[in-house]
């Protein structure tokens, strides 16, 4: 459904990539989710969305036990985040 929306839709591609990634994540297709989160990251322009994609990529890497890759993603995120995002980043970093 989302792939059709990506091709024919008028919605921004970053949002569609994010929705496709979320669907793949919920279906436990983490490798596909990583790919779509990565595509979404490069299509978004605002920093908030980019941070969200990096956090989602880190979560996927944690689920696949690729802790070093998750840690690299997390270290690429600034510490000047809203409180809840900062705590989530610290939690994920602690898991790695």
N, C-alpha and C positions, 0 to 999 in steps of 0.2 A: 504494500500500500504506500509506504513512504518513498520507495524507489520511484514509483509512478509520480508521486507528488514532487519529487526532486526534479524529474524530467519535465513535467507539464505545469507544475504549480507556480504560483507567484510569491510564495512565502520565501523569506531569505534562506539561502542554502545552509548557512551555519545552524540555524534552528532545526532544519530538517535532518542534517547530519547528527545533531545532538539527539533528536528523537529516535533516529535509527539506532544510534549507539545505546540509548537507554533500553530500547526493545531487545537488542542483542544481549545486553547485560542481564536483563530480567529472564531471558531464555538460557542464561549461563553459557552464552557463546562469547566468551571474554576476548578471544583474539579478534573477532569481528568488531566487537564493541571498541576495542583499542584503536582499530583502524578508523572507525567513524568518529571517535572522540578526537583523534589526531586531525582528521579532515576538518572537523568543526573548529578546532583550535586555530587553524590557519585561515579560516574564512571569517571568523569573528574579528572585529576591530577593537571593541572595547575591552579594557583590562579585566573587568569583572567576569565576563564570559570566558576569557582566556584562562583565568584562575580556576573557574569552575571545571573547565575541560581538563586542566592539569590534575586537579583533585580527583576527577573521575578516572583519568588514566591511571593514577596512582592506586586507586581502589581496585581497578581491574588487575593491575600487576600484583597487588597483594593477594587477591583471590587466586591467581595462578602461581603464587609462591615465587614470583620474580621480584624478590625484595630489593635487590640492588638497583634494578631499573626503577622501581617505585621510589626509592630513596633519591635517585637522581632527579626524577620529576619533582619530588617534594622540595628538594634543595633549590630548584629553579623558581620557586614561588617566593615572592617577597614576604617578609614578616609583618608588614603594615597592612593587616587585613582586619575586617570586622571580627569582633571577639569570637563568635561561633565558628567562623572559618579558621581563625588562628588555632583554636582548640582542636578542631578536626585535623588540621595539618599536624599539630603536635602529637595527636593520637596516632595518626597513620605513621608518622616518623618513629614513634615508639614501637610500633609493630615491626617495622623494618629492622 
